């Protein structure tokens, strides 16, 4: 199976296999609906044209259409559906792809990946990260996905600082339908999805609805997930106008597994190592609920261990998205789109804290039974209560060889961060006590202009200029309520490129600049240590060929960073470990992808990324418990954390019968490091994962379709970790490294039954 990873230049790309034609629909031959065939505008509404890169745009991208999405959609979260795309690494806190999941692209983490839903920004405004758990089973309503690697074109929301992901739902079906999709798998994992649509009513109206439920016990102990979601969309379509309303609602309750597992737990096997860990770990007393739990650290299943044992150590959050789109074809060459949105989120996570100091929670030490008690066990809830609202727009003009798009957006985030103590073992806590309340407000405005011009017969030029301004106000932090932030940023992001398109061959070169403001945690520093924005200059060169049965692509990229924010271990002047700016760093890589379909019964696809990811003149800081203060170390050139030098994926598919598909997806991820010191004691080992997918779609006489799908994940039961973190200190004259890792599940299965009625 390892061989299939290296069938690269002879495989079939996703873009060719499932491009827009896969989601095209046949329109009934009625006089009142024929116009839709003649005006494709509202089968592919213009709200996506502002953020998506066109076929001839000089940017590195991949398209995933509805057929491929459906094949991969078995209940696991969106990152796992994208796992076979180039330069992608995914992982899951619970270990089986359900619940909290993460993604990186070219080593870029989710806080630097821009994500939009129908052109509307999705990233969390403050952390700038992506919480897929808040939109469970969103893949079941997604018609197409475009991933732009690198800076890409101008988009709405947080600046794309390494990649963009654009998800699109607004393609309707012209005839009524109903679907019932069910999956069951290892770890008592269930997915139940009910979908239905009216089709086009009276040539103008359409409505779609989806109800979903996903639950799992998780691979990690107690890492349960209970996820529910609703999708509702209704639209009015006429010859030149469309009006659409979307409701996307998700709720999640997950047991916490986000602290990982100590490496000593995973790989230590001696009593001496156990005792050394318990003696030296600063977490031994702080993260376990009881002394007995700490003492039993090495007695549970090593790879599934979860040191949270409190019954309700859970994360609870509900998020509702309201989207309203208006599209207008003004003339044969001019069209416009405007959308308004509101995202409402509220929830908390609850946790047990043992030995908590009263003074840390702003409470006086109580006098109970004539004795002062300075600490208590307690249960606290940390809340988020936020509104995110705004509007995005675009206007597109096409005439002859020119294509101009003007667009932009405005949005405001208003959020409250507060914490409540709901129980105390020793008393001394007032009823309904709130120990912090620190609101924040962030306003983001951007405007861009894109111009694509055909030059002669085969060349196309592209120019894109975006102006973005951000106003960010933070009224304190939970640990440092006295720190207030009021920052205003102005960013100018130019992009330009040229492409050569002749027959099936395309070549392109582009330059794109992105700027990225620090996130909320970066500001929890003293007034004299405020972080600077990050800047990325991205150079992309690509060459590809697309033919019916064979295609291939080569991309060379150079991503040069200025003031990239990284963890150094340095303690700031308020006693926090926060990211600091490093002057210069870069990512230099080669991406290969391609495919072949030599016969109806066989096809293969694959991709390979080889890269260098380096920080120049990096200084690390390590706490010195023996002498106080911190020790420093200088590195002239070192690897960026969690950035593997090799990432590869491949899929071989067989079609022995017209109703049967047997596919073998595979993934290889090279070695990476938990921090920026390139220390072999702080690394994540490389891993190779093989999967098996079997889809059987029997022919039935009645209208509709039924298929059965079987997924076998991690066929060879590889023991591997997808991510982690570390900290170190000097104690007893030696360096102690505390590594925490996120193990992923061994061999596991998912079985699906999908029924569709037309």
PEKACOR-V943109 format. One record per helix or strand of 3 or more residues. SS is the DSSP state (2 for helix, 1 for strand). FROM is the first residue (numbers start at 1). LEN is the number of residues. Records with the same first field share a line. If there is no record, write none. Layout:
# PEKACOR-V943109
SS->FROM-LEN + FROM-LEN
This chain:
# PEKACOR-V943109
2->2-5 + 14-4 + 20-4 + 35-4 + 40-3 + 46-3 + 66-7 + 78-4 + 110-3 + 132-4 + 138-4 + 263-5 + 271-10 + 291-5 + 302-3 + 359-3 + 520-4 + 680-3
1->60-6 + 88-5 + 101-5 + 113-5 + 144-7 + 162-7 + 177-9 + 189-9 + 205-12 + 225-13 + 241-15 + 314-16 + 334-24 + 366-3 + 371-3 + 375-25 + 402-23 + 433-5 + 440-16 + 459-17 + 484-19 + 505-12 + 534-13 + 550-22 + 577-23 + 602-23 + 630-10 + 646-12 + 660-10 + 687-4 + 692-5 + 705-9 + 721-11 + 734-10 + 748-10
